[in-house]
Amino acid sequence: MTGESRRHVLVVGAQCTAMGTLTRLEDAAASLHTVLTDPALGACRPRPGRLGSLLIGAELEPEDVRKAVHEAVRRAKADGAVLVVALLGHGFTPPQQTELYYMVARSTTASTMSAVNVRHLLAEAADEPGVEGVIALIDTCHASGAVPDAGSIAGGVRAGRTRLSVLTASAADQAARDMRLTFALTDVLREGLRGADASVYVDVHLTEALRGRVAGQVVGGFAYDNDPFALDGLWLARNARRTPGTGDGVVGPVGRQDLEEAVSMWRADTRLPARLSLADLDALHRFADEGQVDDALDPWWRTRVTDVVATLQECARTVSLLNRVLTDVLASDLLREARRLSGLPHTAEGPELLRDLVEYAALRSPIRGEPQWCALARFLAALAHVSADAGVVPRLRDWAQRHGVVTAFNDALKKYARQPRRGRLRLVVSLAGALTGWPEEVDAWLVGCEEHPVHRRFRCESADRAGAGRAIGAALAWSRGRLPAPEELVHVDVAAPAHLLARWQPEEARVGRHLLGVHNTVVVRWSGRMDPAEENAEINDAARKALRDMRAGGSPAVKWIDAAVLGDRQALEQSLTTGQYDTVVGIDHHPESLQDVLEQLLPYAPVLLWPRPEARPGDGRLRALVREHWHDLPDGLADAYRRRWSREHEGCAACLGDVRAVWHDEAWLEFCRPFEKRVVTGPEEE
């Protein structure tokens, strides 16, 4: 079976003293590693540690590279995975030979033992039993000398039954300069490959695209495929710009996993096409349904095959129905909101969002004892609810009637109608009056209950953490008293100045018998955006533009700031004032002067992320967590914090609950708009 988790990667960037420093090497290696480990693109599994998936250094030895490759091969073998290996830096071929040697710290062209024989390394990796295939990216001089000859592969322990693709930056007698191949490849994978299929392969499409971007050197590609049991192509990355209509077929990762398991248990010699069409499903259903009179194979698994195929056929018909019914409103944001509302996990999302959500609901979400299609009925009801189109409900109810799940569909609709729409009804609590310590009073606004927000001020019994918590509790009681039945208050926005955000977690405020975040979804805001100062309108308008740009571009690329960037505050200020951080900004560590950092960044970044003090995110797990859960944020943080309070967090090396966030979305900026126009009275007029 296939899956995005079964891909491993190793990117090596080695400097060589004898050949001179490559100034762009580190950036090239890190950028390529980021793309290859992006779940939506390369989908490779990152690996931290000394022999991790990214190895960069000016002191590497040949054995360091060999050990890193052997460890990556071992991991890929254990998972039955594809391995992507990238070697970036210097390389040479000995006189009268074409074999490439990869150079490390003390390598010289006068000694092959001081370097790494790339041909042998790749041939050994591809020949290792259990490895599903090897893709090599070689960005060095003389790079095409890395390609093993077919005889060395065929003569291995697998007798050539393996797969190997090699992308090379230059011919065997040619130099490669400035990491041109790596930067061009990174750009192509991020932008997508026009005219290609759903995935990018080391083939003529890719090499032609790269040759158009890389001047002065010949980009080449080599592909060897002699594995008759491989179920999926040896793809390098998912295509971010696939041609409409090509797709991955009608079956997604979850459906393929279930179908491959059933088929392999029924007939081990039956192999599925790399991309399954409706015609393929129809043929498989007929083959399994008719069976054989003398069929001695397990009849239970034959029945299982027909059941899975029938489910996948119905999923394809349901996707087609939804594309027709929701033509005017179908968008990624709507699908993700319906996914959250119906209780499907974020792991249900896949490369083709609608198909994969429908498939997951049909195959993974049914509750024991309930009809098969109930979970999908709840998802369709959520789509009908969030679309806010009354004409959608009858057409989807017809689907529910055909599948015998009308009750589940109607129950879900009623449940969703009772829930407050995301962000519509909420309580805003501001601690803006805390200039240096804790405030003496807090302001509260109930939003969404009446035409305009309703405001009230609450005095703190004491100017400390406990006093603020009790005042917030009083604001909650006041807001609930104003709500008509059966409305419930769920969303609470807490706005505070930077000095409180640096040391206080608002969801942990004691507001009665419980913490604020136990029964409420708390989103933390910066109160500076409510300030009536003259520049407030400017920074909020800049944030609105940034949010519109991010929405148009899909998932934003978080700009991460490390200790080196924070160490040069003058350069950082220059970057901020020139708009380089008007986006989602992540601090990859917990700085000692967090308050100062927040005060510097918050006027610019609409969204700011950083880890708790006790978190240890240096291995890249923080970035991976944010990337994985992005479409559940910011509300997903509330559930993560609740899990963190429970025993589920015990023994957890890193989890989403370790992420702190100050989040300014478009709804919050609209709430702030009246403050931008407020006239401030002088003290004599009070």
N, C-alpha and C positions, 0 to 999 in steps of 0.2 A: 504494500500500500504506500501511498505517497502522502506528503504533508510538509508544511513549511518548517516544522521543527526539525526535519531530518536533513538539514544542510549545515555544514560546518565551514569555517573560513580561517585562513591564516594569511595575514598581510605582513610582509617583512620589508623594512626599509633600513638598509645598512650603509653607513658611510665608510669610505676607504681612504686612509691617510695618503697613500701613494698616488691616488687619482684626483685628489682635491675634493673639497666639500661641495655637496649638492645643496644649494640654499633652499630649494623648494621640495626637498625629499620628504621632510616630516609632514608638511601640509598635504602633499600628494597622498602619502600613505594613510593619514588620518581621514582625509576626505573619502578615499576609496573604501576604507573600512566602514565608515558611516553608511555609505550607500549599500554596501553588500550586507550589512546587518539590519538595514531598514526592513521591517516586516512586509511593507508594501512593495519593496523592490527586490533586493537580493535575498531577503528572507533567511539569511544565514544566522546561526546561533553565535552570539558573541561569547567570549570566554576570557575571564580575567586571570591574573596571576603571572608568574614569571614565564611560563610557557603558554601565555594567553594567545588570543586571536590577533593581536596587534603587537608586533615586535619591532621597535625602532631603536637604533643605537649607533653610537660612534665607536663602541668598544666590542662589537660582536665578534665572536670567533666562528670558524666553520662548524664546529661542533654545536654551537648554540643554534645555528640554522637547522642543522640535521635533527637535533633533538626536538625543536619546535615542530618541524614537519612530521617527525615520527609520532609525536603526541597528537597532532591534528589527525593523522591517519588512524591512530588508535581510537580516538573519539568517534571518527566517522565510521570505522568498522564496527564499533560497539552499537551504534545507532542504525547501521545499515544505511548510511547517509552519503550524499554527494559532498565532495570536498573541493572548495575553491581556494587555490593557492596563488598569491601574488608576490612576486619578487621584484623589488624596486631598488635601483641603485646602479652600481658599476658592474660590467661584465667584460670578459675577454675570451678569445679563442686562441689556442696555442698555434704556432706556425705550422702550416700545412695541415691543419685540422679545422673542423667546423663545430666541434663540441663546445658549448658555452659553459664557462666557469663563472659563478656568481661570487663577487668580491666582497669581503668584509674588512674589518678594521686594518689588519696587517697583511692583507693580500697584496701580491705583486704579480705582474704578468710573467715574471721569470719562474714562478713556482705554482704548478697546478695544485699541489698539496695545501697551499695557503688559501685556496678558494674551494668552492663547492661545485661539483659536477652536476649541472642541472638536469641533463638528460637522464642520468642514472637515478636521480632523486625522483623525477616524475614517473619514470618507468616503474620503479619500485612501488610508488604510491598507488598507481593504477593497477598494479598486479596483486595488491593485497586483497585476499578474499574477504568479502563482506562490504568493501567500499563500493558504493553504487556508481561511482564515476568520479573523475578528477577534471577540473577546469583550471588551467594555469594561465596567469596573466604575467607576462614578462616584459618589464620596462627597463631594459638595459641596452648598452651597445651590443651589437652582434646577436640580438635577441633570438632570431630564428634558429640559431644553433642550439636552442633549448629543446627543439622538437625531437623526441626519440624516434628511431627508425622502427618500422613495423616489425622487423625481425626480432628486435629486442623485446617487444611487447608480446609477440606470439610465442616466444620461447620461454615465457615465464610459467609460474606454477598454475596460472589460470588458462594457459594455452591460448592466450589472446582473447579470452571471453571477458572483455572489459571495455571501458569507454574512457576516452581522453580527448579533451579539446584544449588547444593552446592558442592564445592570442599574443602576438609578438610585436614589439615596437619598431623593429628594424631588421634589415637583411643581415645575413651572417657576416658580411664584409662592410657593415655600415654602422655609423655612430647613431646614438639616440640622445636627444638633448632636452634639458629643462623639464623632464617628466611630462613631455607633451602628450604621450599616449594616455597616461593615467588621468590627467586633468580632462582630456577630451572624452575619455571613457566615462568618467564620473558625470560630466555634463550630459552626455548622451543618455545614460541610465536615468538621470533625474528628469530630463525633458521627455524621454520616451523616443521610440524609433518609428518614424512615420512609414507606413506601408508594411510594417512587420506584423506578426501574429500577436497573440496575447502575451507571449514571452520573448525575451531577447536571447538569441543563441550566438555562439561564435561561428558565424556563417557569413555569406556574402553581403547580407543586409548590413550587418554590423561593421564589417571591414570597409565597405564602401562609405558608410557614414563617417567612420574615423579617418579614412584617407582624405576626405574632404575638409577635415579640421586639422590634420597633422601634416605640416609641410616639412620637406627636407629629409624625410625618412619613409621607408616603405613599411606600412602596417600590414601584417600577415596573419592568417588564421589556418589552423590545422585541426581536423576532426577525425577521430578514429572511433568507430562504434561497432563492436562485435560481441555485444551482450544480448542474446536472444530473449532473456527474461526481464529486461528492463521495461517497466510499465510507463515511464514518463520520459520525455525528452531531456537531454542534458542542457537545461536552460541556465543562463547566467543570471537573469533577473526578469521580474515581471515587467511588461512593457507599459510604461506610464502613458503612452499615446497609441494604444492599439487601434487598428483599423476597425470601425464599426462593423459589427456582424461577424467578426472572426471569433472573439471570445474564447473561453476555455471549454466550450460545449455546454450542454444543458445540465451537467452534473458538477457540483462543487466539491470541495475537499471532504466535507462530512459524508456526503452521499457516496463518494468514491471509496472512502475508507470502509464503510459498511458493505458496499457491494463487493469490493475486492476480498474482504474477509470471507463473505459468504461463498463467492465463486471459488476461492482457493480451498476452502474446506469441502466443497462439493466435488470439484474437478481440479486438482492441483496443476494439470497441464493446460488449463484454459487461461488465456491471457487477454486482458482488456485493452482496447485501443487507448492511445495517449489522451485523446479527446473523444468524449462520448456524445453522440448526437441522438436525437429521438429515434432515428432509424436503427442505431446500434441497440438502444434499449428495447425496441420492438422485436428485433431479431433475437436478442438474448432471452426475452420473455417467452417467445414462441419455442425456442430451443429447450428451455428449462420446463416449460409447461407441458410440452408433448412428451418429453422423457423418452426412455427406451424400455422395451419389454424386458430385455436382459440386463437392465441397468442395476448393477450390484452396489452402486455407490449409495451413500447415506441419503435416504429420501427426505430427512428433516432439513438438511442443508439445501436440497433442491427446492423445497418449499420456501425456505428462507430467501433464496435467490429471487424467486418469483414475487415474494412479498416486497422485497426491497426495490426491485425494478418497478413494480406497480406504484409504490410510493413515489419514486423519483419521476415517473411519468406524470402522476397527478401534480407533483410540485411544479413541473414544467408548465402544465396547463394553468395552474394557479398564478404563476409568474406572468404568463401571457394575459390572463384576465386582469391582473392588477395594472399591467402596463396600459391596458385599454381604459379601465375605469378611472385611473388616477393620472391620466396623461397630462393634465394641466398643472398638477401640484406635486408630482413625484419628484423628490429631490433627496439628496443624502441626509440633510438635516431632518427632514420629515421621517425618513426611515429609521434614523437613529433614535428620534424621540419616541416613535412607536415601539422600537425595541426595548427602550428603558421602561416605558409604561407597561408593556406586557410581561415584563420580568425576564426577558431573555438576557443572558450574560453578554458582556462585550466580546467574548470569544466567539460568539455566533457571527460576528462580522467577518467578511472575507473579501476577496478581490472583486467579486461581483455582488454588491451589497444586497440587492433585492433577492436574487436567486439563493444566496447563501443563508439569509435570514429565514426565508421560507423553508429551505431544506433543514436547517437546524431545528426549527419549531416542529417539523413533521417527524424527525428522526431522533432528536435528543431530548425534547422537552416533555413528551407525554408523561403524565403522572400515573403510577400503577393503579389500575382499577377503573380509569376513566377511558372513554372512547378515544381512538387513536388521534382524531383530528381536533381535539379540544384545544391543545396548545396553539395550533395554527389558527384556530378560530379566534382565540384571544388576541393574537397578533393582528389579524385582519380587523378585528373590532378596534384595536388601537389605531390602526391606519385610518379607519373611518372617522374616529374621534378627532385625531390631530389634523386631519384634512379640513375639518370644519365645513364639509360640503354635505348637506342633507341628502343630495341625490346619490351619494356613494353608498349609504347604508342599505337601501333595498337591494342593490345589485350584489353586495357582499353577503347579505342575509340569504339570498338565493343560493349562493355557494354553500353556506352553512346548512341550509335545508337539504341540499343534495347529499351532504356528508353526514347528516344526522346529528348535528351539533348546534342546532338553533338555540337551545337553552344556554349553552356555554357562551355563544356569541352575544346573546341579549344580556346575560348576567355581566359579561365583561363591559359592554357598553354602559350599563347602569353604574357599574363601579367606577369607570373612568369619568363619567359625568359628575359623580360626587366628589372627585378629587379636584383640588384647585389646579388650574392650568399652570404649567411651569412658568414661574416668575410673575404671574399676574397678581396673585394675592400674597402680600408679604409684609412683614414688619421691618421697618428700618430703625435701627438704634444707633445714635451717634454719641461718641465720647469726645467730640471735638473741643470741648471746653477744658480738656486736660492739657494745659500748656507745658508743664514739666513733670508732674506726677499724675495722680488719679483725679478724676473730675469731681466736682461737688454736685453736679447734676448731669443728667443725660436727656437728650431729646429723642422723641419717638414719633414716627409717622406710620400710619396704617395705610398701605397702598393697595388699590384694587377693590376696596369695599364700597367706596363712593366715587363720584365723578372726579374729585380731587383728593389728594392725600390728606388725611386727618392728623393733626399734630397735637402733641401734648408733651410737657416737660415734667421730669421726675427728679426729685431731689435725692441725693445719696445720703444715707444715714451717717456714713463716714467716708472720708476721702481716701479710700483704699480699695483693694481688690474685692473684698467681701461687700463693701458698700456699693460698688458698681454692680456686682452680681445681683444684689437685692433690688436695685433700681431697675435693672433689666427684667427681673422677675415681675416687678410691679407693672412695667410696660406690657409684658406678655398678658398679664391678667386683664389689664385695661383693653387691649386689642381684642382679646377673645370675647369680652363683654359686648363689644360693638358688632360682632359678626352675627348675621342671621343664620339660624339653623337651616341646613346641616353643614354649613361651611366650617372648615377647620383650618387653623393656621399651621402651616408647615415651614414655609421659607422665612428665615430671619437673616437680614443683612446687618452686620455689625461694622460700623465705620469708626476708626480710631486713628490717632496720630502715630507717627513712626515710632516714637519712644515706647509706646505701649505695644505696638505690633511686634517689636523686637523681643519682648519678654513675656508676652501674654497670649494664651490660646483662648479666644472668646468662647469656643464651643465647650470649654471646660469650666466656664463660669457656673457657680452654684446659684440656681434661680428658684430655690424651694427645695423639694425633696430630691430633685434630679439635677444633673448637669444640663446646660442649655442644649447641647448637641444630642442628647439621648432621644428626644422626641421631635427635634427640629433640624431642618437642613440649614446649616449656618454657612454663609458666605462672608468672607472677610473683605472689607473695603478700606481704602485709605481716606480719611476724613478731609485731607487736603483738597480733594476734588470738589468739596462742598464749600470751600472757602470763597468768600465774595471778592477776594483780591483781584486786581485787574488782569493778571496773567492766567487766572483760572479758566476763563473762556478759551484762551489760546491752547492750553494744554488739553482741555477736554475736546476741542475741535480736532486737534492732532490725533487724539486717541480714537475719536470716531472714524477718522479717515483710515487709521491703521487697522481698525476692526473690520471696516468694509473691505479693505484690500485682503485681509486674511480670510474673510468669508468667501471672497471670490476665488481665492487660490486654494481652497480646501484646508487640509491640516497644515498649520504653520510650522516652519522649521524653528524650533526654539533656539535662541541665541544664548549659548552658555558662556558664563564668565568665570574664569578661574582666578586663583590667587595672584597670578602674575598681572592680570588685567587690573585687579583691584589695587595692586601695589603701586600702580602709576596713576594716581587720581587725576592728575592734570591731563594726561592723554585720554583717560576715560571721559572726563568732562568735555573734552573736545569732540569725542565720538558721540556723546549724548546731544550736544548742541547742534551737531550736523545731521541728526536724525538716524544714526546708525542703530539705535536701540529702541526705536518707536515700534515695538513688537512684543512678542512673548520673550521675556528674559529669564533665564535660569542661572542661579548662583550654584556652582557645583560643589560647594562646601559651606560650612557654617562659619562665616568670618567672625573674628573676635569683636570687631567694631560694627556689629550688625546694624545698630541704630543709624550710624553715620552712612552706611551703605544704602539702607532703605531711604533715608532722606535724600540721597543723591539720585537714586534710580526711580523712585516712585513718580515724580512729575513727568517722566518720559515713557515708562513702560506701562501699557494698559494691563498687562498681566505679569506678575513677578513671582518666581518660585525659588525656594531654597530649602535645604534639609534641616531637620531638627538638630540640636547640638549633639545628641548622642548617636546620630546616624553616621554611617561610614560609607559615603557614596563614591569614594575615589575610584572604584573599579568600574564605573560606568553604569551601575545598576539603577541609579537615580534617573539617568537619562532614559534608560530603557523602560522604566516604569512609567514615566511621563508619556513617552511615545506610545506605549501599549494602551494606556488608559485615557488618552487625550480626549476622545469623543464622549467620555463620561464626566468630564470635568466642567464646572467646578463641583457640581452636586455629588459626584462620586467620591469626593474627599470626605463627605460626611459619613458615608458608610465605612470608608477606610478607617476613620478615626474611631468609630464604634467598634470595629474589629480589633483595633489596636488596644482598646480598653479591656477586651476580653482575653481569654486564655489562648485564642487563636494566634496572638502575636508572640507567644512564648517560643523562643528558639528561632524566630524569623530573622534572617540576616538583613533583609531590606524589604520594605513593603510600601505601598502607596501612603499609608498612614504616617510615614516619616517625612512626607512632603508638606511644607507650609506654603500657603499661597495668599497673595492679595490680588483680587480679581475684579477688574472693571469691564463689564460687558456693556452692550449697547443699552440694555434696559436700565442699568445703573446710571449711565451717562445722561439718559433722558430724565431720570429722577433728579439729577444734579442741575439740569438746565435752568430752573427758576433761580437757583442761587447765583448763577452767572449774571443775572439781571437785577439782583436785589440791591436796593439803595441802602447804604449804611448810614445811620443817623449818628450825629456827634454826641458826645457825652452830655453836652448841655441840653440836648433835646430829649434825653431819656426820661 
